[in-house]
Amino acid sequence: MPLLTNPFLLWDMARILAVCGAVMWAMVLAMSFFFTDEVVLLPPQVLLMALAILVALFAFVALVVFRNAMHMRFVVDSHGVRVESIYGDDAYEHSVSALMRAVLFLVNPLVGLTTSLSAAASGGDGLSWSDVRKVTVHRRLGVVSLADSWHTLMRLYCDPRSVDMLADRVQHNAGPVLARQARQVAQQSARRPLVFYLVWTAVALAATAASLAWYWAAEDMERPAVAAGGLVLLLGWAIPAWWSRLVAWPAVAASLLLTARLIPPALEQDTVSAWHTVYGYQMDTPELALAALGCLTLVAMSLSVLVMRPERVTRKRAPGRRADGDDTQEGRSQP
C-alpha cells in the first residue's frame, strides 16, 4: 500500500488536518466565549504551525520509517475482512526499529525496553460484514473501499488486474448483509412530522428565554444561553440523522454549563443590614425557579436524543414482507 503517493491516504490526511484545525479553533473560541469577556480567535500562524508539524511528522514516518509503502495482506471470507500489516522483514526495517528503540530508551528507558517498532507496525485488524453499508470499487487504482453510513472503514488494495476478482468476492460475501440493511433503511422514518420540529423550536426558544429570567445571574448567562439554545435548536432539526447524536454531546455540555451558572449567585450571601444576611436564592425566588426550569428543560431535550436514539425508530414492517433472515440474494450493492 503506497503512502505519500496514495491519493486515498492523502485525502484522509487532509480531512484529519481539517478536523484538527477546526477542533483547535472551536476550543479556543468556546473557552473565550464562555469564560472571558471577549471572543478570542486562534491566530492563523499558530494553527498553521501546528498543522505543519503534523504534516512533517507524517511525511517523516511515511518516507523514513516505511519507505513510502506498507506491506499488507487482506483476507476476505464469509465472516468479514481481516488485514495484516507486515514490518521488519529486511535489514533496513530492523535497523530503523533498533534506532527508534534506542531513541525511546534515551527518552524513557522503560518505554524503550518494552516497545518494539516492528511489533507496533506489524499487526492485524478485522471488519465484520454487518458493519459495512457501502462497497465502492476503484478499478483504475486497484482499490475496494468498504464504508458505513458516514465514513470509510477499510480499503482493500490489490493489483489493478485483479480488482474485478476481489470486487466479486466482496460482493458475494457482503451482498446478503447489504440487502438486509437496505430493507431496514427503507423501513426507517426519514423525517418526523413538521409539527414535531415546530414544537421543538418553540420549546427550545421558550426554555432559552426562561433561563435568563433571573436578573441576578442573567448577565453572566447570556452567552451560555445563546450557545445552549442554538445547539438544542440545531439538534432538534437534525433528528433523525445519524449526526444528531454528535450534536447532542456539545448541547448537553452547554446546557449543563448554563445550569451551573445559576449556582454561584444563588448561594452567594448578601448583607442587608448589620443583623440580617440573605442568600441569593432568597431574592426573586420565582424568577430563579423559572430560570432553573428553562436550563433543565434544555438539558432534558439534549439528553433525550442520546437516550432515545431517534434515528433507530422505524416504521412497522409492511405486510407480506419476509423477515430479514429469509432473504439472502436480493439487493446487492453494485460497484
Secondary structure, 3 states (H helix, E strand, C coil): CECCCCHHHHHHHHHHHHHHHHHHHHHHHHHHHHHCCCCCCCCHHHHHHHHHHHHHHHHHHHHHHCCCECEEEEEECCCEEEEEEECCCCHHHHHHHHHHHHHHHHHCHHHHHHCCHHHHHCEEEEEEHHHCCEEEEECCCCEEEEECCCCEEEEEECCHHHHHHHHHHHHHHHHHHHHHHHHHHHHECCCCCHHHHHHHHHHHHHHHHHCCCCHHHHHHHHHHHHHHHHHHHHHHHHCCCCCHHHHHHHHHHHHHHHHHCCHHHHHCEEEEECCEEEEHHHCCHHHHHHHHHHHHHHHHHHHHHHHHCHHHCECCCCCCCCCHHHCCCCCCCCC
